[in-house]
Amino acid sequence: MDYQPLLLTLKLALITTVCLLVVGIPLAALLAKSNSRFKPVAEAVISLPLVLPPSVMGFYLLLAFSPNYSLGHWLESAFNLRLVFSFTGLVISSMLYSLPFMVHPVQAGLQALPSSLREASQTLGKSSTQTFFKVLLPNIKPALLTGTVLTFAHTLGEFGLVLMIGGNIPGVTRVASIAIYDEVESLNFSAAHRYAAVLLVTSFVILLSVYTFNRRLFHKRIAA
């Protein structure tokens, strides 16, 4: 069994999750606080990956990243950065595709907090930044964990998007889902089963862990 696709998948999921923690949390906070009339538009755009087939999103990202079009040509000429058929392209695509899995839980968690919590913190002299990081975020740990785990698990199972953007380059873009597809096409079902079983067990353990943690935290809050 070639473990390289599995390791590459874990690497992609980890990097995507860390990047979305950095990008998604501020975006979720902005949406939670906003009363703009354009808020539904932003929420709809962020939620598009939930309803769009991966091939549709992959197709448009492929056009956008291609050196034959404006954005891709500018990135390659200005920064010598080619996103098509590269691991960097996979990371950016995965971030866009998994964005709602990070933003929605965190946004819901922040919106559920009472406004008095923020007001009390600021009354005690905390700045907005201190209030956010030391008061608000610690009070939405279940939402943060849910967003982190869902993002990681969702990236593990990506197929259509990574195939269109990354292709099937061993050691570069050949993740586990692509390896499964290759083995099935070759009628090598035993190898496909091994890859699939690893992803299945990993995803199940991750989800079981987050549900168990949230259940325990819920019972602790009730007991308190």
N, C-alpha and C positions, 0 to 999 in steps of 0.2 A: 504493500500500500504506500502510495506517495503522499507524504504528510504535508508537502509544500502548499497545496491548495487550502488545506485546513488552517495552516499557520498564516497564510496570506489573508484568509477570511477573518481570522481573529484580529490580525493587525489592522485590517480595514475597518472592522467594527469598533475597535478600541479608539483609533484615531478619529473616526467620524463622531463617536460619542463625546470625546473630549472637546472637539471643535464645536459641537452643538451645545455643550454646556456653556462654553464661552459666548457663543452667539445667541443661543436660544433663550437663556435666562433673562438677559436685558430686553430682548424682544418681547418675551412674555410679560415682563414687568411693564413695558410701555403700553402694551395692549390692555392689560388689566387696569391701568390707571387712566387710559384715554377715554374721552367722551366725544371724540371727533366723529363727524358724520361719515368720514371715510374709513372708520374702523371696520365695518362689515366687509368692505372691499379688501382690506389687508387680511382679514381673517379668511376670506374666501380664497385668496391667492395662496396663503399658507396651507390651506386645507386641500388644495387641488390634488396633491399626491395620494390622498385617501380615496379618491374616486376615479382618477385617471388611470387607464391601463399603463403599466410601466413602459410598454413599447412606445406609447404616444409621447410621454415625457422624454424617453430616451432618444426618440427621433429628433425632437426639437433641440435637445441639448447637443446631439451629434452635429446638427447644422450650426448651432451657435459656436461650438468648440472647433469646428473644422477650419483649417487654414484657408479654405476657399471662400470663407465668409468674413465679414468685418471684424467681429470680436476675436475669433480664432486667429485671423491674420495679424491683428494688432498685438495680441499676446505673444505670438511667435516672433514678430519683428521687433517689438519693444523689449521683451523680457526673455526671448528665446525659450518660451514656455509652450509646449504642445500638450494639450489636454486630451486629445483623442488617442486612444490606445496607450494610455499611460496610467500609472497608479495614482498620480495627482488628480487626473481627470475623474478616476473612480471615487476618490475622496470627496471632491466637490459635488459630484453627481449624487453621491450617497447622502451628503449633507442636505441637499435640496429635497431629496426624496424622503428623508426621515425627519425633516424639520417639524411637521405637525406632531409627531410622536413625542417630541421634547417640549414644544411650545404649549400645546393644549393642556397637559396635566399641570404644568407650572403656572400657567395663566389661571386655571380653575382654582388652584390652591391659593394664589394671591388674592383672587376676587372673593374667596370664602372667608378671608381674615376680616375681623371687625375693624372698622376705621379707627376705633378708639385705641387700638394697639399702636398704630402709627402716631396718633396724636399724643398719646402718653409718652412715647419715646422722645418726640420732639420737644415736649414740655420739659422733659428732664435734661434738655440741652444737647441731645444727639443730633448730628447732621443727617441730611437725607440719605447720604451714603452709609453712614454708620447704622441708621435705622434699617436700611434695606438688608445689609449683610449680617448685622448682629441681632436683629429682632425679627424681621419678616421671614428671611430664608430659614432660620432655625425652626420656625413654626410651621413650615410646609415640608418637613422632611419626607413624609410619605409621597407627596407630589413630585419632589425632586428625584426620589428613588424610582418611582414609577416611570417618569420621563427618561431617566438614564437607562433603565433596564429595557423599556420598550424600544428605545432607539438602538441599543446594542443588539437586541434580539431581532429587530426588523432588518438591520443591516446584514446579519448573518444569513438571512434567507433571500436576499436580493438575487434576481436572475435576469429578467428582461432588460433592466436598465444597465446592469454591468456588462451584459453581453453586447449591447449596442455601443456603449461608450468605450469599453475596454477591450472587446474582442476576446480572444482566447490565447493569450501569450503566456507560456509557462514561466512561472517565477515573477511575473509582472502583473498580469491581470487575470490569470486563470484561478479564480476562487473556487470554493467547494461546490457551489451550485452549478457552475460551468463544468466542473469535473464530473459531476453526477450525470449531466446531460450528455457529455462525451461518452461515458461508460455505457449508458443506456443505448445510445446510437450504435455503439460497437457490440451490443448484445452481451456486454460483460456485467451482468446483473449482480454478481457477487461483489464486485468492486463498488458498483453504484450503491448497493445496500450498505456497505461499510461507511461510505461517506455520508449517506443519508441518516444512518443510525447515529453517527456522532453529532450531526446537527440537531437531530430530533431530541436526543438525550440532553444535549447542552441547552437547547431552548427550553425544554421542560424544567430542568433544574433551575434555570434563571428565573422563570416565571413563578415556579413554586416558592422560591426564596423570597421574592418580593411580596407575594400574597401572604406568606407566613409572617414576614416582618410587619406588614401593615396591619394584620390581624392582631398581633401581639401589642403593637403600639396603640391600637384602638381600645383593647381591653385595659391597658395601663391607664389610658386617659379616663375611661369610665370608672376605674377603681379609685383614681385620684379625685 
